[in-house]
Amino acid sequence: MSLEGQLLDKKSLRVLKNGEYVALAKDCVAFANAQGGRVLIGIEDDSDLPPEDQKIKNEWLEKLPQRISHLTLNVTTVPQKIIASNGGEYIELRIMRNA
């Protein structure tokens, strides 16, 4: 797993469970205005893998791009469910560079 930095950030699954889309949208805008990037949702900052029993709801994958687009201007995101080597699931949210 890569280290967090200019192209990568990790977020707890709590951002989706608690509806903290505004904070997530701010990160997406920052990535889009730079080079683009990825946010790994469901992996804690001090971890490289999600919890083994963590499952991602399909509704989160559907809702995520809609919520981000409603909170931002010209920010394109593409979520994908990833199954980690330990069997836990997380979301890789790709943020496209805003030309």
N, C-alpha and C positions, 0 to 999 in steps of 0.2 A: 504494500500500500504506500502511496506517496505521502510526503509530508505536506501539511497545510502551508499555503503561501499564496502567491499571486494568482495561481490558476486552480486552486483547490481549497475547499473549506468543508468541514464536517459539522453536522448539526444533529442534535438529539431528535428522536422521533416525537418528542414533546411539542416541537413547533407545529406539527400537524395535529396532534391530539388536542392541543390547547388552542388551535386556530391562530397561531402567531404568524400570520402571513405577511403582515406589514414589515416585520424585522427581516423575514426571508426575502421579501421583495427588494428591500434596500441592498442586500447582498447581491441580488441578481442584477440590479442596476449598476452597481460598482463593477461587476464582472463584464457586463455588456459594454460599458463605456471604456473598458480596458481592452483586453485581448479575448474576452470570453472566458469560460472556465467551467468548473464542475463543483456541485455541492452534493456531498454524500449525506443523505438524510437517513438517520437510523444508526449512525456510528458516533459514539461519544468521542470528545476531543482526545481523551487519553487512551483510546482503543484503536486497534487496527481492524477489528471485526465486530459485527453486530452481535447481540446476544443470540445464542444458539436457537432459542425457541421463538425468536422474533419473526412475525409474519407481516407482510405489507398488504394492506387492503387495496383492492382494485379501484375503489372509489377515490382513494388518495391520488392514484396515478391519473385519473380522469379530472379531478378537481384542481390539481396543482397548477397546470398551465393556464386554466381559466382564471383562477384567483390572481396569479401573478400578472396576467395581461390586463386584468381590471385595475390593478394597483400601480401599473407602470405604463410607460409610453415607449413603443418600439423595442420591447424586450421579448425575445423569443426563447422559450425553454422547452426542453424535450426530456420528460421523465422516463426512466427505465427501471424496472424491478431487477435487482441483481441478487443471486443466491451465492452467498459467501462459502468459502471452503468448509466452514463449520456447520453449514446448513441454515444459518440465520439469513434473513432477507433484509435488504435496505434499498433505498432509491438513489440512483445516480441521476441527478438533475443537471443536464447539460445546458449551459447558457451560451447562446450564440453571440458573437461580437456584433455590436451595433455599428454598422457602417454609417 
